[in-house]
Amino acid sequence: MTKPSIAKLKAIIGAEQDIGDIPCIVSLEKINSDEPYWNVTIRGSNVTMRITDPRDIVEYRRFVIQCFKQLNTVFPAVKQAIWLNTLREVMPKLTEKQADEDTTRQGHFRELLETFLTNRMRGKERDDLLRGAPWEDEESRRRYFTMAAVATFLEREGMRKVDRKEIATWIRALGGEPQNLTIKNYRKRCWWVPSDAVEEAPELDAPNMPEPAI
């Protein structure tokens, strides 16, 4: 099989991309989230790669695979030590920013918790906690619920693989804590968040229904 000429390779890869060069990173951004990811732009491409595994940046072999996968660009093999030295020169260009809250798992949890605590199935009295319904103590301005009930709700709403330790961390971030309550002579372990940690969904007007034709 005839090897493609350099001119042919340039036509495939792009005229501005030097065939013999290793990738030159011109922009490196880290997005801090539950699972951080990196946006990487290399010289000769106007497409930004999204990389979720840091090994795909640090290990040259894996990085060029990402270049091929996301940019349709190939690079020659070089020694790992050379690539690491190149990365050291790039690190001063690294910028970091926090992911938008509603794109994180914690933000998703907060949205679902608001729904769980304020929906029409919420309890009207403390006893309702025994059936898994949340209940608001208006005197203490706290919304109570059980861990089992909220974990089941999260899973039902599509939030998979939620660890209860993770839920506890998120609850505490909202100012909440666990508390044992006595309900019908039964000690029930519950959790609570301040009432003002969540917002009530606005009441929607009933849609106007057309009058039936006579």
Backbone bond lengths (Angstrom), bond angles and torsions (degrees), N, CA, C in turn:
res aa  C-N    CA-C-N  psi(-1)  N-CA   C-N-CA  omega(-1)  CA-C   N-CA-C  phi
1 M - - - 1.457 - - 1.519 109.53 -
2 T 1.338 117.91 129.74 1.452 122.72 -177.28 1.511 110.85 -73.19
3 K 1.357 117.10 131.25 1.456 120.78 177.85 1.523 109.74 -73.18
4 P 1.345 118.11 141.46 1.459 120.12 178.60 1.521 110.33 -67.12
5 S 1.312 116.43 146.50 1.454 121.36 178.59 1.519 110.03 -72.71
6 I 1.341 116.31 165.03 1.466 121.17 176.52 1.518 110.38 -58.72
7 A 1.331 115.40 -40.10 1.464 119.37 179.60 1.527 110.48 -61.90
8 K 1.354 115.74 -39.25 1.457 119.79 179.06 1.524 110.39 -66.40
9 L 1.347 116.60 -41.74 1.453 120.27 178.37 1.516 111.44 -62.36
10 K 1.337 116.70 -40.91 1.458 119.91 178.67 1.515 111.13 -63.10
11 A 1.312 115.77 -36.23 1.465 119.18 179.10 1.521 111.11 -67.12
12 I 1.353 115.48 -34.75 1.460 119.90 179.90 1.517 110.90 -74.97
13 I 1.333 116.80 -45.40 1.458 121.54 -172.70 1.523 112.11 -83.66
14 G 1.304 116.84 -37.13 1.456 120.06 -176.28 1.507 109.46 131.03
15 A 1.298 116.75 133.30 1.456 120.56 -174.28 1.516 112.74 -62.42
16 E 1.347 116.97 -33.47 1.455 119.22 -176.70 1.519 112.79 -79.61
17 Q 1.330 118.65 -9.13 1.459 121.80 -179.56 1.518 110.25 -89.55
18 D 1.326 117.06 121.46 1.454 121.46 178.66 1.520 109.52 -76.04
19 I 1.319 116.77 126.13 1.454 121.58 -175.26 1.518 111.99 -63.79
20 G 1.319 117.99 -39.81 1.459 120.76 -173.24 1.499 114.92 -86.18
21 D 1.310 119.22 -3.02 1.460 121.66 -176.56 1.521 111.83 -88.88
22 I 1.326 114.89 150.67 1.449 118.68 169.40 1.519 107.47 -81.97
23 P 1.348 118.83 162.62 1.466 120.25 -177.37 1.528 112.13 -57.81
24 C 1.305 115.93 136.70 1.458 121.90 177.42 1.532 107.92 -111.05
25 I 1.320 116.32 110.05 1.461 120.93 -178.84 1.520 109.80 -78.74
26 V 1.313 116.75 121.90 1.463 120.94 -179.49 1.527 111.74 -105.04
27 S 1.333 117.22 -15.89 1.458 120.81 179.15 1.522 108.84 -149.04
28 L 1.340 115.97 129.47 1.460 121.32 -179.19 1.530 108.11 -137.63
29 E 1.335 115.94 116.16 1.463 121.55 -176.80 1.520 109.54 -127.57
30 K 1.338 115.83 132.29 1.457 121.38 177.14 1.530 109.19 -107.30
31 I 1.331 115.74 127.64 1.452 121.64 177.69 1.522 107.65 -103.01
32 N 1.321 116.30 113.50 1.463 121.00 -179.42 1.519 109.95 -82.86
33 S 1.325 114.83 116.37 1.455 121.66 -179.58 1.521 107.41 -144.06
34 D 1.346 117.17 -168.66 1.462 119.53 175.52 1.523 109.99 -55.67
35 E 1.305 115.34 -44.42 1.465 122.47 173.18 1.524 106.13 -121.39
36 P 1.341 118.73 101.65 1.472 119.77 -176.08 1.521 112.01 -62.37
37 Y 1.322 115.06 152.37 1.459 120.65 174.90 1.516 108.87 -140.39
38 W 1.319 115.47 167.63 1.449 121.58 -174.24 1.530 110.26 -125.73
39 N 1.321 116.17 139.79 1.458 122.70 171.59 1.526 107.89 -104.89
40 V 1.318 115.99 121.93 1.464 121.29 -173.97 1.529 109.70 -125.48
41 T 1.309 115.59 130.67 1.465 121.35 174.83 1.513 108.34 -121.16
42 I 1.318 116.79 132.90 1.460 120.60 178.10 1.519 110.34 -109.99
43 R 1.308 116.18 157.98 1.461 121.96 179.78 1.524 110.06 -61.20
44 G 1.324 115.96 137.17 1.451 120.66 178.56 1.508 114.03 92.07
45 S 1.348 117.43 1.02 1.453 120.24 179.57 1.525 108.85 -135.31
46 N 1.327 115.91 139.35 1.460 120.06 176.00 1.528 111.25 -100.97
47 V 1.333 116.42 12.38 1.464 122.31 178.17 1.528 108.78 -103.51
48 T 1.315 116.44 131.73 1.463 121.51 178.12 1.525 109.55 -93.88
49 M 1.324 115.40 127.21 1.457 120.30 178.03 1.517 109.50 -84.04
50 R 1.328 115.95 140.12 1.468 121.42 172.15 1.514 107.45 -104.15
51 I 1.320 116.47 121.75 1.458 121.91 -176.78 1.517 109.11 -121.96
52 T 1.325 116.04 125.01 1.460 121.17 -175.44 1.524 113.55 -101.83
53 D 1.316 117.45 -15.66 1.466 121.36 -179.99 1.526 108.32 -113.67
54 P 1.332 119.36 117.83 1.469 120.59 -177.37 1.525 113.44 -58.57
55 R 1.332 116.76 -24.02 1.469 118.71 177.74 1.518 111.41 -64.91
56 D 1.331 116.92 -24.57 1.464 120.44 178.70 1.526 111.87 -74.25
57 I 1.325 116.78 -5.43 1.462 121.26 173.16 1.521 110.05 -106.42
58 V 1.317 116.32 -46.77 1.469 121.26 -173.71 1.522 112.12 -70.55
59 E 1.327 117.51 -37.18 1.468 120.47 -179.15 1.526 109.53 -92.22
60 Y 1.324 116.36 118.51 1.457 121.44 -174.50 1.521 112.12 -57.90
61 R 1.320 116.73 -43.20 1.463 119.94 -178.44 1.523 110.94 -58.73
62 R 1.325 116.40 -42.16 1.458 120.30 -179.94 1.527 111.31 -72.95
63 F 1.341 116.57 -34.26 1.465 119.08 -179.54 1.526 111.33 -64.31
64 V 1.327 116.96 -43.64 1.468 118.63 -178.85 1.527 110.94 -69.56
65 I 1.339 116.83 -26.21 1.467 118.68 173.56 1.524 109.82 -65.32
66 Q 1.334 117.04 -40.57 1.462 120.67 176.52 1.535 110.85 -63.89
67 C 1.325 116.43 -38.29 1.470 120.03 176.86 1.526 110.68 -61.03
68 F 1.320 116.22 -42.69 1.465 120.24 178.89 1.526 110.47 -67.57
69 K 1.341 115.70 -42.22 1.457 120.97 -176.00 1.528 112.02 -68.54
70 Q 1.329 117.14 -42.68 1.464 120.58 -173.03 1.520 114.09 -99.07
71 L 1.345 117.09 -26.05 1.464 120.20 -174.54 1.523 113.51 -116.41
72 N 1.340 117.30 -5.99 1.472 121.38 -175.56 1.531 110.79 57.63
73 T 1.329 115.14 39.57 1.459 121.34 -177.50 1.524 109.58 -125.56
74 V 1.352 116.15 140.21 1.466 120.75 179.48 1.522 110.04 -116.78
75 F 1.336 115.02 151.53 1.461 121.43 179.62 1.523 109.03 -136.30
76 P 1.332 117.19 153.31 1.468 120.51 179.30 1.517 111.00 -73.02
77 A 1.320 116.18 160.04 1.457 121.70 178.25 1.523 109.82 -73.10
78 V 1.329 115.95 141.85 1.466 121.77 173.33 1.525 107.25 -138.11
79 K 1.321 116.05 164.76 1.452 120.32 179.49 1.532 109.63 -70.15
80 Q 1.323 115.15 145.04 1.469 121.65 -178.99 1.530 111.32 -57.60
81 A 1.339 117.41 -37.83 1.464 120.88 -178.84 1.525 111.14 -61.97
82 I 1.330 116.67 -36.96 1.468 120.54 178.81 1.518 109.83 -65.56
83 W 1.322 116.41 -42.15 1.476 120.72 179.70 1.528 111.25 -64.27
84 L 1.328 117.28 -41.00 1.461 120.03 179.78 1.519 111.11 -64.86
85 N 1.318 117.05 -38.24 1.465 119.73 175.71 1.524 111.02 -63.91
86 T 1.348 115.95 -36.59 1.466 120.38 177.47 1.529 110.22 -64.90
87 L 1.328 116.36 -41.88 1.461 119.91 179.54 1.519 111.55 -64.36
88 R 1.329 117.01 -37.28 1.467 119.06 179.04 1.527 110.92 -59.85
89 E 1.311 116.64 -35.65 1.458 120.56 178.65 1.526 111.52 -71.74
90 V 1.345 115.63 -26.13 1.464 120.67 -177.77 1.528 111.80 -82.39
91 M 1.325 118.65 -28.43 1.460 122.46 -171.46 1.530 114.52 -53.99
92 P 1.344 120.42 -34.99 1.474 118.52 176.11 1.531 113.36 -60.91
93 K 1.344 117.45 -19.26 1.459 120.67 178.94 1.528 112.28 -83.70
94 L 1.351 117.05 -9.66 1.457 120.68 -176.03 1.524 111.25 -64.05
95 T 1.321 116.14 129.78 1.461 122.16 173.38 1.523 108.38 -117.40
96 E 1.313 116.83 151.92 1.461 121.71 -179.95 1.521 110.05 -128.74
97 K 1.320 115.35 145.24 1.460 119.48 172.34 1.521 109.21 -149.94
98 Q 1.314 115.37 157.97 1.452 121.67 -178.86 1.520 110.00 -85.33
99 A 1.315 116.20 137.70 1.460 120.42 177.23 1.524 109.78 -65.45
100 D 1.330 117.40 149.34 1.456 121.26 175.31 1.521 109.27 -58.40
101 E 1.334 116.62 138.53 1.466 120.80 -173.13 1.526 112.42 -57.06
102 D 1.335 117.10 -40.04 1.466 118.09 -175.69 1.519 113.37 -75.40
103 T 1.347 117.22 -0.30 1.466 120.34 174.99 1.525 111.93 -100.98
104 T 1.327 117.23 -2.40 1.460 121.28 -178.68 1.526 110.72 -98.94
105 R 1.312 115.68 163.94 1.470 120.23 176.84 1.531 110.36 -64.66
106 Q 1.321 116.38 -37.73 1.462 118.74 179.53 1.526 110.82 -65.43
107 G 1.338 116.48 -40.46 1.459 119.51 177.09 1.519 111.83 -64.81
108 H 1.343 115.66 -40.51 1.466 120.33 177.44 1.529 110.14 -62.55
109 F 1.338 116.47 -41.57 1.469 120.84 177.82 1.525 110.63 -59.70
110 R 1.310 116.80 -45.15 1.466 119.21 -177.23 1.530 111.06 -62.22
111 E 1.336 116.33 -40.87 1.467 119.68 178.44 1.528 110.89 -61.70
112 L 1.336 115.99 -45.16 1.463 119.45 -179.28 1.526 111.76 -69.40
113 L 1.340 117.12 -35.92 1.459 119.69 178.73 1.528 110.40 -63.24
114 E 1.332 116.89 -40.27 1.463 119.95 177.47 1.531 110.54 -59.56
115 T 1.333 115.58 -42.89 1.463 119.37 178.59 1.519 110.60 -63.08
116 F 1.338 116.19 -45.13 1.463 120.99 -178.17 1.524 111.64 -62.10
117 L 1.326 117.52 -41.25 1.462 120.82 -174.28 1.524 113.72 -80.62
118 T 1.322 117.31 -20.04 1.469 119.03 -174.16 1.527 113.69 -118.02
119 N 1.336 117.91 3.62 1.470 117.81 -177.89 1.531 110.96 -73.72
120 R 1.298 115.76 174.64 1.466 120.39 -173.45 1.524 113.31 -71.01
121 M 1.329 116.87 -12.97 1.464 120.11 -179.24 1.527 111.75 -87.57
122 R 1.337 117.90 1.89 1.460 119.64 -178.13 1.529 110.37 -65.09
123 G 1.327 114.43 153.70 1.451 119.57 -177.11 1.514 113.00 -76.72
124 K 1.331 114.42 158.86 1.460 120.98 178.41 1.526 111.95 -104.09
125 E 1.333 116.84 -14.96 1.457 120.90 179.58 1.520 109.58 -146.68
126 R 1.327 115.95 166.72 1.458 121.98 -174.98 1.525 112.14 -56.83
127 D 1.324 118.17 -37.78 1.466 121.29 -177.92 1.525 112.59 -57.23
128 D 1.344 116.97 -25.60 1.468 120.12 -177.85 1.523 112.31 -65.70
129 L 1.319 117.39 -17.74 1.463 120.21 176.76 1.522 111.24 -62.00
130 L 1.332 117.22 -28.49 1.463 120.77 -179.37 1.519 112.43 -68.15
131 R 1.331 116.81 -23.92 1.468 119.27 177.06 1.530 112.27 -98.11
132 G 1.322 116.61 8.94 1.461 121.13 174.94 1.509 115.15 92.79
133 A 1.342 117.42 2.09 1.470 119.82 -179.95 1.524 110.28 -84.99
134 P 1.334 118.86 142.58 1.465 120.55 175.32 1.527 109.97 -73.37
135 W 1.323 115.22 155.15 1.462 120.15 -178.24 1.523 109.34 -141.74
136 E 1.341 116.36 137.56 1.455 120.96 178.48 1.522 110.50 -102.17
137 D 1.322 115.38 125.67 1.461 121.89 172.65 1.528 106.62 -90.74
138 E 1.312 116.05 100.91 1.465 120.49 -174.77 1.517 111.96 -66.03
139 E 1.334 116.74 -26.60 1.462 119.21 -179.52 1.525 111.65 -69.14
140 S 1.324 116.09 -44.63 1.468 120.10 179.95 1.513 112.71 -89.86
141 R 1.336 116.77 -7.85 1.469 122.78 -177.92 1.528 110.07 58.08
142 R 1.334 114.68 49.29 1.460 120.78 177.05 1.517 109.82 -130.04
143 R 1.314 115.66 144.69 1.467 121.18 175.22 1.523 107.66 -106.99
144 Y 1.330 115.83 119.94 1.460 121.93 -176.72 1.531 110.77 -101.03
145 F 1.319 115.08 150.78 1.463 121.84 177.82 1.514 108.27 -164.07
146 T 1.322 117.04 165.76 1.460 120.62 176.81 1.526 109.45 -100.78
147 M 1.318 114.88 149.72 1.462 120.33 179.08 1.524 111.15 -60.94
148 A 1.340 116.71 -41.31 1.462 120.53 -178.55 1.526 110.80 -61.19
149 A 1.330 116.43 -42.14 1.471 119.76 -177.51 1.510 111.90 -67.22
150 V 1.327 117.36 -44.14 1.462 119.38 -177.84 1.530 110.56 -70.85
151 A 1.347 117.64 -36.07 1.465 120.38 178.06 1.521 110.90 -63.81
152 T 1.333 116.79 -41.69 1.466 121.23 177.69 1.525 110.80 -63.94
153 F 1.329 116.72 -40.69 1.467 120.92 179.42 1.526 110.89 -64.09
154 L 1.319 116.68 -43.47 1.465 120.13 -179.81 1.526 111.07 -60.60
155 E 1.327 115.85 -43.86 1.466 119.89 -179.81 1.528 110.91 -66.02
156 R 1.329 116.03 -40.36 1.461 119.42 179.26 1.533 111.88 -64.30
157 E 1.325 115.86 -30.36 1.463 120.75 -179.76 1.526 112.82 -87.74
158 G 1.328 116.55 7.46 1.464 119.58 172.64 1.512 116.00 97.73
159 M 1.334 118.08 5.72 1.464 120.05 177.85 1.516 108.03 -90.67
160 R 1.329 115.36 95.69 1.465 121.02 -171.58 1.524 112.25 -85.40
161 K 1.322 113.84 157.90 1.463 123.11 173.42 1.524 111.95 53.37
162 V 1.329 115.60 47.67 1.458 120.17 178.27 1.515 109.15 -91.08
163 D 1.303 116.54 120.98 1.463 122.34 178.41 1.533 108.91 -85.40
164 R 1.326 116.90 138.45 1.463 119.64 -177.44 1.528 111.92 -65.04
165 K 1.328 117.41 -29.71 1.465 119.33 174.97 1.522 110.26 -64.21
166 E 1.322 115.58 -36.23 1.462 120.91 177.43 1.530 109.90 -65.33
167 I 1.337 116.63 -43.99 1.465 120.85 178.02 1.523 109.99 -60.41
168 A 1.340 117.44 -43.95 1.463 121.20 -179.42 1.527 111.04 -60.34
169 T 1.329 116.64 -40.26 1.467 120.59 178.38 1.521 110.55 -62.59
170 W 1.332 116.73 -42.62 1.466 120.63 -179.95 1.522 111.28 -67.04
171 I 1.334 117.21 -38.61 1.464 120.39 178.88 1.526 110.16 -63.29
172 R 1.328 116.39 -44.83 1.462 120.00 179.68 1.529 111.01 -64.17
173 A 1.337 116.87 -32.26 1.469 119.89 177.25 1.521 111.29 -64.70
174 L 1.336 116.92 -23.43 1.467 121.66 177.21 1.522 111.91 -89.98
175 G 1.336 116.69 3.56 1.457 120.81 179.88 1.505 114.01 92.05
176 G 1.334 117.70 11.68 1.454 121.85 -177.19 1.508 113.63 -93.54
177 E 1.333 115.63 171.41 1.461 122.87 -179.21 1.529 108.73 -155.14
178 P 1.335 117.68 164.20 1.471 120.59 171.61 1.526 109.93 -80.25
179 Q 1.326 115.46 155.43 1.468 120.40 177.78 1.518 109.40 -158.57
180 N 1.312 116.11 136.58 1.464 121.35 175.34 1.524 109.48 -86.00
181 L 1.335 115.51 128.30 1.455 121.33 178.02 1.522 109.63 -116.27
182 T 1.315 115.60 145.88 1.459 120.55 174.97 1.521 108.39 -94.83
183 I 1.338 115.38 117.83 1.460 121.14 -178.37 1.530 107.55 -128.84
184 K 1.318 116.03 114.61 1.468 121.46 -178.46 1.530 111.22 52.26
185 N 1.330 115.23 49.92 1.463 123.04 179.74 1.528 113.54 62.41
186 Y 1.342 115.73 21.01 1.471 120.69 -179.94 1.521 108.34 -121.65
187 R 1.324 116.56 130.61 1.464 121.04 179.15 1.521 108.87 -84.04
188 K 1.309 116.80 114.76 1.460 122.59 -175.84 1.530 109.21 -115.78
189 R 1.336 115.17 124.36 1.468 119.02 176.80 1.520 108.59 -79.69
190 C 1.309 115.55 122.29 1.467 121.67 -179.96 1.519 109.76 -127.16
191 W 1.309 114.73 173.58 1.457 122.26 172.41 1.520 107.59 -124.86
192 W 1.316 116.48 157.42 1.453 119.87 177.06 1.522 110.46 -142.19
193 V 1.319 114.89 156.13 1.460 122.36 169.47 1.526 106.98 -130.79
194 P 1.323 118.21 153.06 1.458 119.50 176.21 1.521 110.79 -57.37
195 S 1.321 117.21 143.22 1.461 120.75 -178.53 1.519 111.90 -57.06
196 D 1.348 116.86 -35.15 1.461 119.03 -177.73 1.530 112.92 -82.93
197 A 1.352 116.77 4.89 1.471 119.29 175.90 1.514 111.54 -76.86
198 V 1.331 116.12 -17.22 1.461 120.80 177.34 1.519 108.61 -126.94
199 E 1.322 114.85 157.82 1.451 120.19 -179.30 1.519 109.89 -110.96
200 E 1.311 115.04 138.40 1.458 119.93 175.83 1.515 109.39 -68.77
201 A 1.329 116.48 136.12 1.466 120.04 174.74 1.525 108.70 -68.03
202 P 1.325 118.74 137.49 1.462 120.50 -179.20 1.519 111.37 -64.97
203 E 1.308 115.63 144.69 1.458 120.52 176.37 1.521 108.93 -71.96
204 L 1.321 116.21 128.42 1.456 120.95 -179.69 1.523 109.82 -96.08
205 D 1.320 115.63 138.95 1.455 119.75 176.80 1.517 109.81 -67.56
206 A 1.302 115.85 143.99 1.467 119.74 177.24 1.519 109.25 -64.83
207 P 1.329 117.88 139.81 1.467 119.83 -179.37 1.522 110.60 -65.55
208 N 1.309 114.73 146.35 1.464 119.86 177.18 1.527 109.12 -72.21
209 M 1.309 116.04 121.62 1.453 121.39 -179.51 1.520 108.72 -96.62
210 P 1.329 116.47 132.94 1.472 118.30 178.33 1.526 111.00 -64.25
211 E 1.302 114.49 141.19 1.466 118.22 178.54 1.513 110.16 -68.66
212 P 1.330 116.69 138.72 1.472 119.31 -178.34 1.527 110.98 -63.26
213 A 1.303 113.56 141.68 1.473 118.44 178.56 1.527 110.02 -69.39
214 I 1.282 115.26 139.55 1.473 120.24 179.66 1.526 109.22 -91.96
